[in-house]
Amino acid sequence: MASAIVYCRVASGTYAAVEVALREQETRCREYARRAGLDVAQVFRDHAAAVDEARAGLKAMLSHLRESAGPGVVVISDGVDR
């Protein structure tokens, strides 16, 4: 089975709202992966604005893709604005 990386991001909100939003995004991404026949290898999450280029989750995901991911790994996000 091909593998996928999931990236979730929420820009603002209380801790509880952010956790719920991230969990909902991850659920939708995992469901998409399941329907596409992809195995989710790892999930990266951020609580930061899109303009913040220092997002820890995004940096970790990009580093993982460069250093560890093999060819054909798919990145799944809940929306293009994530």
N, C-alpha and C positions, 0 to 999 in steps of 0.2 A: 504494500500500500504506500502511495506517495505521502510525503509529510508536509505539514503546514505549520506556520508560525502565526499566532494571533496577537494583534496589537490593539489595545483598548486605551482610550484617553477621554478624560472628563476635564473640562476647563475650570469649573467653579462649583461651589455648593458646600453644604455642611458635610462633615465627615460621613454621616450616615447616608445622606443623599448620594454622595460620591461613590460610596461602596456599593449601593444598590445599582447605580447607573453602570458602574464598571462590571458588576456581576451580570447585569442584563445584556450588556454588549458582548461579554464573553460567551454567554449562553447562545445568543444569536449567531456568533461566529462559529462556535462549535457545531451548532446545528447545520450551518452551511457546509462546513467541512465534512460532516457525516454524510450529507446528501451528495456531496461531490466525491465521496470515496477517499477522503484525505484523513490521515492520522495527525492529530494536533500534537506536535512534539514539545512546544513550549508556548507560554503566554507571557507577554510583556505588557505592563500597565503604567499609565502616567496620570497624575492629577496636575495638569499644567495647561496653560494657554498654548494655542498653536504657534503663536509668534515666538514662544520661548524655545530657542534652539538648544538649550541646555537640558532638555527633558531626559531624565535618567533612563527611563524605560526605552525611549527611542534610541538613545545612544547604545544601550545594552543590546537591543535587537539588531541594530546595524553591525555592531561588533560581532555578535553571534553569527550573523549571516556571512560576514567576511571570513571569519576564522573557523567556524564549525559546520556550517550548513553545506550539504552537498548540492549537486546540481538538481534543478527541478523543484526545489523547496518553494512553496507558495506562501505568500504573506496575505493574511485575511484581516480586514478591518471592518468595523460596522458601517463605515461611511468614508467617502473620499476626504472629508474634512477632519478626519481623525489624525 
